[in-house]
Amino acid sequence: MNIYDVYYTRQDSCASQTIYLVACLLCLLVGAL
């Protein structure tokens, strides 16, 4: 995930932001393993 992904996600709807946050959490969980 880079700055551009974050920027464009913020331009999307609230639903898209939720999906993005869930993806971030999954990445963090995988990284924790």
Secondary structure, 3 states (H helix, E strand, C coil): CCHHHHHHHHHCCHHHHHHHHHHHHHHHHHHHC
